[in-house]
Structure formats: structure tokens, C-alpha cells
Amino acid sequence: MSVKYVYFNSHNKEVPYCYLSPEYFAKITIKDETFLNLHQYIEHHRKSEEKLNLVELKSVIYQGYKELFDQHKDFLYNFKQISNNDKVKFIYANANDSILGIGFSASQALFNKHKWGQNLIGQILDLLYVEFKKENV
């Protein structure tokens, strides 16, 4: 089984997988608070808490994407259709963030794979992808 790398970052609607980017304009409401996009939701939690540890930050990201997919069914449908035969690895190619992303743009990612950041958003999407695929079995 081959691995399909899915790079995302842009909020430009012309770019494939752009809806996965936390900067993509997609309003979500969580606990009676409305956010313009997932990035705003994640940053709200990063700033409002004393200091989120890694587990708490992953939990915030996970909850945010679950709500995004619940409130935007077309995103969920597209997400589930990414691949039927390959193992999928999601890469948040954000050159400015090596915690949420890899710290490199998509065009520089493969040349610098040994220097990648934590890619927390990619890790959570990997997890969700497997969960949603299991639901369809």
C-alpha cells in the first residue's frame, strides 16, 4: 500500500484540499461562540488558556475539526473521498508554524523532510481520516 501525501495550507478556493486549512473561511460555532475559521478557534484557545500542553492543544484541534466536519457536510464528504486505496498522510505545509504545521511550504516540504516541525494539525487529520473511513466499512 502506497502513502498519499496531502499537502494543504491555502485558503484560496482554487487550491486542492484548501478546505482543510485552518485559515479557510468556514464559520463554526462551538459552545455558543462563533469563529470565522479554525485558525481563529485554535488561537482563541492558545491565548485564553495559561499554556496549553501538547495533549490539550491536540484536543482543541480535534474538537475544532470534528465541529467543522459536522457543520460543513460537503467538507466531510470531500475529506472521505481523498483516497480509497492509499494510506493518507496529511501535511499542514505552513512555513510560519512548525508546531501546528511542518514549518515549510508545500514546494519546500520534500527537500526538508528531515527538518519538519510537529505537524499537529496533520496528525489530527490523519486520525480523523482513519476514524471516518472505519465508519464507512
MOTAHU-V379901 format. One record per helix or strand of 3 or more residues. SS is the DSSP state (H for helix, E for strand). FROM is the first residue (numbers start at 1). TO is the last residue. Records with the same first field share a line. If there is no record, write none. Layout:
BEGIN
SS->FROM-TO, FROM-TO
END
This chain:
BEGIN
E->3-8, 28-30, 33-35, 87-92
H->18-20, 38-48, 54-71, 73-80, 106-115, 120-135
END
